[in-house]
Amino acid sequence: MKQALQLRLSQHLALTPQLQQSIRLLQLSTLELNAEIEQALQENPLLERDEPEDTSYTPSIDTLVAPSSTASETPVDREERIEPRAGDDEGWGVDFSGSGGQRDPNDDDLDSGETQAASISLREHLGAQLSLTPLPDRDRALVSFLIEALDDDGYLTQSLEELLDLLAEESSESETDEHKEMRESLLEELGIALRHLQNLDPSGIGARSPQECLALQLKNIATSTERNLALAIVETHLEHLAARDFARIRKSLGCSDDELREAQTLIRTLNPRPGAQYAPIDTRYVVPDVSVKKVRSQWVVTLNNEAMPRLRINRLYADILHRHRGSGGAGGSAAGLASQLQEAKWLIKNVQQRFDTILRVSQAIVDRQRAFFDHGDVAMRPLTLREIAETVSLHESTISRVTTQKYLASPRGIFELKYFFGSHVATDTGGAASSTAIRALIKQLVSAEDGKKPLSDARIAEVLGEQGIVVARRTVAKYRELLNIPPVNLRKTL
């Protein structure tokens, strides 16, 4: 075999460490970026924060991450809190938004007593009441046992027989009569303990089904015709009420429309999840990266100064490295400092570039969605990543990274940048309508409909067609479900 040397020319793309870091920082959220920077500050002594009150050192423009001129004009100096959505109550068929729902502990109208109540768990709340209840020690122990068996909504999901198996010893295959009598006696004691538990606050606690939960709350209300009818509905016709089968309820209970309407109103004040108000509040915080406001009839985007980390090179270590280089020293410590100095400069430059890119992309989005900021969701226009990528001369993948977990604060609320992109449907004029705008139109139509004659999905599609938006019935049904709007039979009122 003959060996020979050959020279070939080829091209390939190599990602430098600086470019890799730039891409990684671009896809991080603001909170993740802060965590990344905190780690870099701990590991690299040549990197430090530029504290505003520190005037001992004035860094050069190429070593300081400073906000752009537009960003310094209108800083966003607040963080917005996003509350978790409340549990879906559609399965009940009615809106059980009574006094048992969670409230925002930061609400100005929330008094200190409610704040304290929200800070303790359901078991602690029930245990405090139990300690003040005059009961024999055995009954108190059984009630405590049942309290531990409650779920977060305050329901007893296990039967008393199943709970009894946890208390009693394992039984043999041939149980004696004495053993059976002991089980029956203990089961009876558990039933008494359950009644004690169900007398505690909040009302409806310790229920084994939604019917029992609502019935317990109704039994604590003073007797009246309205209350008695509501109790009968809950105990025997709750499924029919959820399906809005009012004709069957009237026929079965022999009540009038007015009486049924009053009973339904009373049932709506009840809370099907009495323990939920004591559940721990899972709060997520969002720091807006940019804000938008109208300036002389134009929507202008500015960076949020509070979200921008201000970094600079540590002067002390930089001077040490400069002296080593001036004296010709080439020790290992000097080489290490030189490497860390380069890493610090990369990080400062990439952080600045990250926010500049977010600002450019955000302004491009706002320019194309001006109608949304002027008129709301109904004016949202179709928008694609490619359209923004061509405008700012970046790749679509970069736009995708920029718009993920980046938030914009506006007079209409806080939105993730991805919110402004979406699918579209055709119009009869040959144009396109944004899916967000169509959902907003569907919501408007449903909110304005006659409760006695609600609009079907087919009818909504026809109305949209009359407005020039071509949309199929199944598409209307899909968007309606995304909006958590019940079907037509569940929206019908008396």
N, C-alpha and C positions, 0 to 999 in steps of 0.2 A: 504493500500500500504506500503510495507516494504522499508525503506530507508537504503542504504549501501554506503560505500566509496569504490571506485575502483581506482587502480593505473594503468595508461596506459603510454606506451612509444611511442612517435611519432617524426618524423623528418620533419622540414619545413625550407625553405630558408628565412632568414630575411636580408633585406638590411639595413646595418647600415647607419647613416647619412654621414659618410665619403665615403662609397661606392656609395651612391646616388649622392653625389657631384662629385665624380670621373667620373661617367657615364655622368652626365650632362655637365661637362667641355669638355669631349671627343667629344661630338657631336656639340659643338659650333665652329663657324668659328673664325678666328683670330680676326676679328673686334668685333665680339660678345664677345669673351673672354676678350678683353681689356675693353669693357663696363662693364662686370661682375666684373672685378678686380677693376675698378674705383669705382664702388659702394661699394665693400668690403673695399677699402681704406678709404672711407668716413665714413663707419659705424663702423669700427674696429680700435681703436687707437693703438692697438698692432701690426698692420701691416703697413709697409711702403715700399716704393721703395728703392732699393739699387742703388743710383746714383753713377756713376763711379768716379765723382770728389770728392765724400765724403769719406775721409780717416780717419775720427774721430772714426769710429767703424768698427772692423773687425769681422763679424759674423762667427759663427761656420759653419762647412760644412753641418750640418743637419738642419740649419735654413736658408740657402741661396739657391735660385734657380739659379744655375750656369749652363752654357751650358757645354755639354760634350766636351771631348777633340777634337773630330772630328768636332764639331760645331764651335769651336773657330778658326779653321784653315782657313776657307774660308767663311766669313760672306757675306750674300747678303744684300747690303746696299742700295737697291733701291726698289721702288714700281712701278709696271707696271700698266698702265692705259688700260682699256678695253673700246673701243668705241662701242656705239650702232650700230647695223647694219643699213645700209642705207635702205630706203624703197624699197620694191620689185617692180621693174619696168618690170617684165615679161609680165604684161598685155599689155604693149605697143608693144611687139614684137621686139623692138630694144633697144639698150643700150643708154638711155638718160643720159649720165654722163657728161653733159656739165658744163659750168662755174658756175651753180647755186648750186652745191653740197656743203655740209658742209665740213669744213676743221678743222684739229686739231689745236686749238689755241696754243698748245705747240710746233708746228712745227717750226723749226729754219728758214724755208723759208717764214714764214708768217710775213708780215710787220705790223707795228703798225696801219696803216689805216684799214687793214682787221680785225685786232683784235678789233678795236673800232666798226667796222660795225657789227661784230658778237655779240657784247655786248648789242646792242639795239634791240628792238622788231620790227616786221614788221610794226606795226601801228605807232610806233615812227618814223621809217624811212620814211614812206609815209607822216606822218603829217608834218615833217620838210620840205619836198618838197612842200607840199600844202601851207605852210605858205609863201613860196617864189613865188608862182604862182599868177599872177594878175587875180583874179576872183572876181565877185560881192559877197557880203556877203552871199546871199541866195545860190548861186551855191557852195560856199565854205562849207557851212553848209551841203548841200546835199552830197558832196563828202566825207566829214568827216563821215556822216552817213553810206555811203557805205563802207568806210574803216573799220568801226567797225563791219560790217557784213561779212567781209572776214574770211575764215578759215585759219588754220596754213600754208596751202600750197599756199595761195594767191588766192583761188577761191571764186567766189560769188555763193554760193550753193543755195541761195534762188532767185526766180524769182523777177523781178521788181514789178510785181503785188502783190506778197506776201509782199514785203517790203513796198509797197504803203499802204497796209492795216495797217501797223504799224504806218504810219505817219498820215493817214486820220482818221477822227472820224468814229465811228461805223455808218454804213449806215442803214437806215430803209428799210423795205421791199418795199416800194413804193418810189423809188428814183426820185427826180425831175430832169428835164433836166439841170438845173443849177448845180446840184450836179454832174451829169455825166460829164459835161463840165469841172468842177474843177478837177475831177479825171483824165480825159484825159490830161489836161494841166500839172498836177503834174507828171503824168507818163512820159510825154515828157521831163519834166525837169530832172527827174531821169535818163532818157536815155542820156541826154546831160552830166549830172554829171558822168555817167559811162564812157563816152568817155574821159572825163578829167582824170578820175582815171586810165584808161588804157594807158594814155600817160606818166604816172609816171614810175619811175624805181623801181624794176626790170621789164624788158620787159616781157609781158605776164600776168601781174598782173590784177586782176579783171575779168578774164575769167570765163565763165559759163560752159565750157566743155574743155576736153583736145584738141579737134580740134581747138577751138577758141584760147586757150592758145598758141599753137604752131603757129597758123596763125598770131597772133599778133606779135610774135617774128620774123617771116619771113618778115612781112610787114615793119619792121624796118631795114631790110637789103637792100642794094642797088639792084635795079632791074637788073636781069640777066636771061639768059635762065635756068640756074641751079636753081635759086631762084623761078622763075615762075613755073617750073615743081614741085618743092618741095611743093609750096603753093597749087597747084592743087591736089597733092597726099594727103596732110593733110586735105584739105577741103572735098574731095570726096572719097578717097580711103585709109584712115588711117587703117580701119579694115582689108583691104586686105593686107596692108603693114605689119601689125602685124601678119597676118597669112602667110606671105611670099608668097602670091599668085602673084608673079611677072608677070606671063603670062597675067593675067587679067588686071593688071595695064598697061602693055605695049600695049595691044590691045585697051584699052579704051582711053589712052592718046596719042597713036601713037608715042611712044618714043623708042629709041634704048636701048640696054643693058647698054652701057656706060653712056648714059644720066640718066638712072634710077639709076645706081650705084652712080653717082655724087650727084643726088638729095637725095638719101638715106644717103649718107655721111653727107650732110648738115643737114638733119633732126636729125641725131644722135648728132649733136653739140648743139641742143636745150635743154631747161630745162623744163620738164613738171610740175615741182613743184617750181615755182619761189620764193615762200615765205618760202620754207623750210630752206634756208640759214640763216634766221633770227629767226628760232625757237630756244627755249632754249636748250642748249646742256646738255643732261642727262648723266653725267659721273659716271661710277662705278669704284671703286678702288679695286684692289686685292693685298693683301700682301702675297707673297709666304711663305709658312711655311718651305719649304726645297728647297735646290738647288742641282743640280747634275752636275758634271763635270768629264771629263776623266782624270784619274791619272794613268800613267804607264799602258795603255791599259785596265784599269778597270774603270767602271763608279761608282763613289763614291758619296753617298748622305750625305749632311751636313745640319744641322739645320740653319735657318736664325736667326742670333742673334737679328736683328731688330724686329723680330716678337715675341721674347721671353721676357716676362716681368720679371724683376729681382726684387725679393721681399725678405724681411727679417723681423725679429722681431724688434720692436721698443725697443731700449735699455733702455730708460727712464722708460717706463711703466713696462718693464720686471724687472728692479731693484726694483721698488716700490712693485711689487707683491712678489719678493724674500724677501724683508724686512718684509712684512706682514707675510709671512709664517715662517720666522725665529723667529719673536717675538711671534708667536702663535696666531696672530690676525685672526679672522674668521668673519669679518664683511661682510656686503652685498657687499660693493665695491670690496673687495678682491675676493669674490666669482664670481662677474661679470667679473673681470679682468682675473681670471683663465679660465672662459668659453671662453672669447674672445681670450686668448692665445692659447687654444686648437683649436679653429676655424682657427686662423691664421696658425698654424702648419699644419692643414689638407689642407688648401688651397695651401700652399707652396709645400707640398708633392704631391698633386694631379696635380698641374700645371707642376711640373717636370715630373711626370709619364705620363702626357698627351703628352708632347713633345718627351719623350723617346719612347712611343708607335708609334707616328707618324713617327719617324726616323726609327724604326725597320720595320714597314710596308712599308714605302717608299723604303727602301733598298731592301726588298724582291721583290717589284714590278719591280724595276729597273733591278735587277738580271735576271728576267724572260723576260724583254722587252729590253735586250741589243741591239738586232737587230734593234729595232725601233730607238734608239738613234744613231745608226750607219748609218742606211739607210733610215729612214723616215717611213711614214704611210704604205707603201707597205710591210714592214717587220714586222708589228704588228702581234703578235701571240695571239691565243685565251687564255683568262685568266679568272678564276672564283674566287669568294670570298673564296670558300672552299679551293682552292689551297693555297692561301696566309694564310688563317687561320691555316691550318695544318703546314705550314712552320714556323710561328711565335708562334704557340701554343696558339692561341686565338680563341674565338668563332666567327662565321661568322657575327653575329650581331655587334660585336665590330669592325670588319674590315669594315662593312658598315658605322658605325659612323665615323671611322677614315678617310675614303676616301671621305666623303661628305663635300663639301665646304673647303677642304684642297687643297692647290695648290703647284705645283712643278715647279721651274724655271729651264730651261735647255737651251742649245744652240739652240734648235729647237723651243723655245717659252715657254709660261707658260700654264700648263695643270692642270685641276682638276684631282685628283688621280683616280676618277671614270672613267676618259677617257680611262684608260689602261685596263678596263674590257669591255667585249662585247660578243655578240653572235658569233656563228661560223657556217660555212657550211662545208660539207664533200668534200674531194678531192678523185680523182680516185685511189689514193695510200692507201686509208684507213685512212688518217690523217684528219686534220681540218684546215680551213683558217679563220682568223679573219674577221668579217664584216668590220672593219676599213680598213684592207688591201684591201678587195674587192672594197670598195668605192674608195680608192686611185687608184686602177687599172682602174676602170671605168672612173675616172676623167682623167687619163693619155690617155686612148683610145680616149675619146671624144676630148681632146685638140689636139691630133695628127691626127684626121680624116680629110678627104677631105671635105671642106665645100660644094662642089657641090654634093657629094655623102656621106652624113653623115651616121653613123652607126645606125641601128635600134636596139631596145632592144634585139630582137631575135639574131641579128648578134653579139652583144656584148656578149650575153650568149654563143654563139658558140666559140668566140675567147677565152673566159675564160675557156671553156671546153677544148680547145686545149692546154691550159696551165695547165691542170690537176685540175681545180676548177669546180666542178659540181654545177651549179646555174641555177635556172629556169628563164624564161623571166620575169615573174611577179616580181621576186626578184630583177632583174636588174632594172625594172621600179621603184620599191620602193626605191632602193638606189639612183637612178638617181634623183628622186624627192627630197630626203633628201639633195642632193648636189645642189639643185636649178638649175639643168641642164634642159633646155627646151626639149620637145620631138623632134623627128627627123624632123618633118615638119617645126618646128620653127628654127631649126639650119641650114637649107639649105640656101646657099648664091647664089648670081647670078653667 
